Amino acid sequence: MLLRAYQKQEAKLLAPIGYLWILFSGLTGWLFFAEVPTLSLCIGAGVVVLTTILVTPIERWFESRRAL
C-alpha cells in the first residue's frame, strides 16, 4: 500500500508517515518481544516527530506565499 501511495502522491507529503515506522517498530518490539526502548531511540523518535510537527505548517506557509 505504501508503494501505491508513493505512486499517487508526492513524496514530501508521505515522508512523515514513513518516519512513524520508528515509533511503530519501537512499540512493536516493546509489546511483542519485551525489548525496552533505549534512551537514544526515544530521543531520536522525539526529534523526528517534533520536527515533522513543526516543519509541516512552515512548508505549507512557504507554498502559499509562492502561489501569490
C-alpha angles and dihedrals in degrees: 000000000000092000090050090051091054089052092053102037139039116272093233090063094049099042095087089056089054090052090058088070087079090061094042093050092049092048092047092050091050096047102040106024102031091238112157111222111242124235090249091055091050093047093045093048090047092052092049094048094044094049092048091051092048100041099047096068091043091053091050090051091052091049092051089050091052091051091061 
